[in-house]
Structures are given as C-alpha cells and as structure tokens.
Amino acid sequence: MAEPMGGGAAAAKPDNKRALWSLILGIVGIICCNLAAPFAWYMGRNEVKAIDAGQGARENRGMALAGMILGIIGTVLLVLGVIWFLFFGGMAVISGMSQGMQSVQ
C-alpha cells in the first residue's frame, strides 16, 4: 500500500554548519591561533540565538554553545597575550633606550 502524498513526517529543518564551524574555530582559537577565537564567539552566539528562535536544529545547540564558550576563553587569552606583549615589549624598549643613553655618556 502506498503512502499518501503530502503526509508523513514533518519537514526537517535545514542543517547548517555554523555550529560546527564555531566549535572548530573555538578549538583552533584555544590551541594555536587566538585570532580565530573572537570569530568563534560571534558565530556561536549568533547560532545559539538562531536555534533559540527556532531557526536552527536543536541538536546543534550544544555544539554552538561549546564553540561560543571556547571563543570567549580564547578571546580572553588573546587580550591577555596582547597586554603581556605590549607591557614586556614596552619594558624592553625602555630598558634598551636607558642602556643606550648610558653608553652615550
């Protein structure tokens, strides 16, 4: 017996890859390239909002949330790294300048 046309299961929501990409970028942002972390945070946050609004697959919410959290952690590490670089880089320049001034006198 054939199934009636138009009946059956409801149409599945399109499975987009933004949750997966936010997770991948979050992992990359933590492990090797902190510059990817803000993008993971942004993409994960937008995907979680879209899923909560019913525009994405509910199954991807955990992946998007993990990508967002990894993006936040990676962004914090990026900011701390920049501050560290600027502080100690500035200290090295000041130290070099003071040593150069002493050798001139």
Phi and psi restraints in degrees (value plus and minus 20) as a CYANA .aco file:
   2 ALA   PHI    -102.7   -62.7
   2 ALA   PSI     126.7   166.7
   3 GLU   PHI     -96.5   -56.5
   3 GLU   PSI     125.9   165.9
   4 PRO   PHI     -87.4   -47.4
   4 PRO   PSI     127.8   167.8
   5 MET   PHI     -89.0   -49.0
   5 MET   PSI     118.8   158.8
   6 GLY   PHI      62.9   102.9
   6 GLY   PSI     -26.3    13.7
   7 GLY   PHI    -116.7   -76.7
   7 GLY   PSI    -197.9  -157.9
   8 GLY   PHI      82.4   122.4
   8 GLY   PSI    -175.7  -135.7
   9 ALA   PHI     -90.0   -50.0
   9 ALA   PSI     132.3   172.3
  10 ALA   PHI     -88.5   -48.5
  10 ALA   PSI     133.1   173.1
  11 ALA   PHI     -84.7   -44.7
  11 ALA   PSI     116.4   156.4
  12 ALA   PHI     -95.1   -55.1
  12 ALA   PSI     127.9   167.9
  13 LYS   PHI     -91.9   -51.9
  13 LYS   PSI     127.2   167.2
  14 PRO   PHI     -82.8   -42.8
  14 PRO   PSI     115.0   155.0
  15 ASP   PHI    -111.7   -71.7
  15 ASP   PSI      81.6   121.6
  16 ASN   PHI    -110.4   -70.4
  16 ASN   PSI     143.5   183.5
  17 LYS   PHI    -122.6   -82.6
  17 LYS   PSI      -8.3    31.7
  18 ARG   PHI     -84.5   -44.5
  18 ARG   PSI     -55.8   -15.8
  19 ALA   PHI     -85.5   -45.5
  19 ALA   PSI     -63.0   -23.0
  20 LEU   PHI     -84.3   -44.3
  20 LEU   PSI     -62.3   -22.3
  21 TRP   PHI     -86.9   -46.9
  21 TRP   PSI     -56.3   -16.3
  22 SER   PHI     -85.7   -45.7
  22 SER   PSI     -57.5   -17.5
  23 LEU   PHI     -86.6   -46.6
  23 LEU   PSI     -64.7   -24.7
  24 ILE   PHI     -81.9   -41.9
  24 ILE   PSI     -67.3   -27.3
  25 LEU   PHI     -84.4   -44.4
  25 LEU   PSI     -55.0   -15.0
  26 GLY   PHI     -84.8   -44.8
  26 GLY   PSI     -61.8   -21.8
  27 ILE   PHI     -86.5   -46.5
  27 ILE   PSI     -65.5   -25.5
  28 VAL   PHI     -81.9   -41.9
  28 VAL   PSI     -59.0   -19.0
  29 GLY   PHI     -84.8   -44.8
  29 GLY   PSI     -50.5   -10.5
  30 ILE   PHI    -101.5   -61.5
  30 ILE   PSI     -63.2   -23.2
  31 ILE   PHI     -99.3   -59.3
  31 ILE   PSI     -71.1   -31.1
  32 CYS   PHI    -154.0  -114.0
  32 CYS   PSI     -52.6   -12.6
  33 CYS   PHI    -150.4  -110.4
  33 CYS   PSI      73.9   113.9
  34 ASN   PHI     -82.0   -42.0
  34 ASN   PSI     -39.9     0.1
  35 LEU   PHI     -86.0   -46.0
  35 LEU   PSI     -39.6     0.4
  36 ALA   PHI     -99.4   -59.4
  36 ALA   PSI     -39.1     0.9
  37 ALA   PHI     -83.2   -43.2
  37 ALA   PSI     -64.7   -24.7
  38 PRO   PHI     -81.6   -41.6
  38 PRO   PSI     -52.4   -12.4
  39 PHE   PHI     -88.5   -48.5
  39 PHE   PSI     -58.1   -18.1
  40 ALA   PHI     -83.5   -43.5
  40 ALA   PSI     -62.6   -22.6
  41 TRP   PHI     -80.3   -40.3
  41 TRP   PSI     -68.3   -28.3
  42 TYR   PHI     -83.1   -43.1
  42 TYR   PSI     -69.2   -29.2
  43 MET   PHI     -85.7   -45.7
  43 MET   PSI     -61.7   -21.7
  44 GLY   PHI     -84.7   -44.7
  44 GLY   PSI     -61.9   -21.9
  45 ARG   PHI     -83.6   -43.6
  45 ARG   PSI     -64.4   -24.4
  46 ASN   PHI     -84.8   -44.8
  46 ASN   PSI     -57.2   -17.2
  47 GLU   PHI     -90.3   -50.3
  47 GLU   PSI     -59.7   -19.7
  48 VAL   PHI     -82.3   -42.3
  48 VAL   PSI     -62.4   -22.4
  49 LYS   PHI     -82.1   -42.1
  49 LYS   PSI     -62.0   -22.0
  50 ALA   PHI     -85.5   -45.5
  50 ALA   PSI     -60.7   -20.7
  51 ILE   PHI     -86.5   -46.5
  51 ILE   PSI     -61.9   -21.9
  52 ASP   PHI     -84.6   -44.6
  52 ASP   PSI     -48.7    -8.7
  53 ALA   PHI    -103.6   -63.6
  53 ALA   PSI     -21.4    18.6
  54 GLY   PHI      66.7   106.7
  54 GLY   PSI      -4.7    35.3
  55 GLN   PHI    -120.5   -80.5
  55 GLN   PSI     -16.3    23.7
  56 GLY   PHI    -162.0  -122.0
  56 GLY   PSI     150.3   190.3
  57 ALA   PHI     -92.9   -52.9
  57 ALA   PSI     108.3   148.3
  58 ARG   PHI     -79.5   -39.5
  58 ARG   PSI     -50.3   -10.3
  59 GLU   PHI     -84.9   -44.9
  59 GLU   PSI     -42.9    -2.9
  60 ASN   PHI    -108.1   -68.1
  60 ASN   PSI     -21.6    18.4
  61 ARG   PHI     -83.9   -43.9
  61 ARG   PSI     -61.7   -21.7
  62 GLY   PHI     -82.7   -42.7
  62 GLY   PSI     -61.1   -21.1
  63 MET   PHI     -86.0   -46.0
  63 MET   PSI     -62.8   -22.8
  64 ALA   PHI     -85.9   -45.9
  64 ALA   PSI     -59.9   -19.9
  65 LEU   PHI     -85.6   -45.6
  65 LEU   PSI     -60.9   -20.9
  66 ALA   PHI     -84.0   -44.0
  66 ALA   PSI     -61.6   -21.6
  67 GLY   PHI     -83.0   -43.0
  67 GLY   PSI     -59.8   -19.8
  68 MET   PHI     -84.9   -44.9
  68 MET   PSI     -64.6   -24.6
  69 ILE   PHI     -85.7   -45.7
  69 ILE   PSI     -63.4   -23.4
  70 LEU   PHI     -82.7   -42.7
  70 LEU   PSI     -55.9   -15.9
  71 GLY   PHI     -84.5   -44.5
  71 GLY   PSI     -59.9   -19.9
  72 ILE   PHI     -84.0   -44.0
  72 ILE   PSI     -66.9   -26.9
  73 ILE   PHI     -82.2   -42.2
  73 ILE   PSI     -65.2   -25.2
  74 GLY   PHI     -83.9   -43.9
  74 GLY   PSI     -56.0   -16.0
  75 THR   PHI     -87.3   -47.3
  75 THR   PSI     -60.5   -20.5
  76 VAL   PHI     -81.9   -41.9
  76 VAL   PSI     -63.9   -23.9
  77 LEU   PHI     -82.8   -42.8
  77 LEU   PSI     -57.5   -17.5
  78 LEU   PHI     -83.0   -43.0
  78 LEU   PSI     -66.8   -26.8
  79 VAL   PHI     -83.6   -43.6
  79 VAL   PSI     -63.8   -23.8
  80 LEU   PHI     -83.0   -43.0
  80 LEU   PSI     -58.0   -18.0
  81 GLY   PHI     -84.8   -44.8
  81 GLY   PSI     -61.0   -21.0
  82 VAL   PHI     -86.0   -46.0
  82 VAL   PSI     -63.7   -23.7
  83 ILE   PHI     -81.5   -41.5
  83 ILE   PSI     -64.4   -24.4
  84 TRP   PHI     -79.1   -39.1
  84 TRP   PSI     -67.2   -27.2
  85 PHE   PHI     -82.7   -42.7
  85 PHE   PSI     -65.5   -25.5
  86 LEU   PHI     -86.3   -46.3
  86 LEU   PSI     -60.9   -20.9
  87 PHE   PHI     -86.4   -46.4
  87 PHE   PSI     -73.9   -33.9
  88 PHE   PHI     -94.6   -54.6
  88 PHE   PSI     -49.2    -9.2
  89 GLY   PHI     -85.9   -45.9
  89 GLY   PSI     -61.9   -21.9
  90 GLY   PHI     -85.2   -45.2
  90 GLY   PSI     -59.3   -19.3
  91 MET   PHI     -84.6   -44.6
  91 MET   PSI     -58.2   -18.2
  92 ALA   PHI     -86.4   -46.4
  92 ALA   PSI     -59.8   -19.8
  93 VAL   PHI     -85.3   -45.3
  93 VAL   PSI     -65.1   -25.1
  94 ILE   PHI     -83.7   -43.7
  94 ILE   PSI     -61.4   -21.4
  95 SER   PHI     -84.2   -44.2
  95 SER   PSI     -62.9   -22.9
  96 GLY   PHI     -84.6   -44.6
  96 GLY   PSI     -59.2   -19.2
  97 MET   PHI     -87.2   -47.2
  97 MET   PSI     -60.6   -20.6
  98 SER   PHI     -89.0   -49.0
  98 SER   PSI     -54.7   -14.7
  99 GLN   PHI     -90.9   -50.9
  99 GLN   PSI     -55.0   -15.0
 100 GLY   PHI     -87.5   -47.5
 100 GLY   PSI     -57.3   -17.3
 101 MET   PHI     -87.5   -47.5
 101 MET   PSI     -55.9   -15.9
 102 GLN   PHI     -89.8   -49.8
 102 GLN   PSI     -54.7   -14.7
 103 SER   PHI     -94.3   -54.3
 103 SER   PSI     -43.5    -3.5
 104 VAL   PHI     -92.4   -52.4
 104 VAL   PSI     -55.9   -15.9
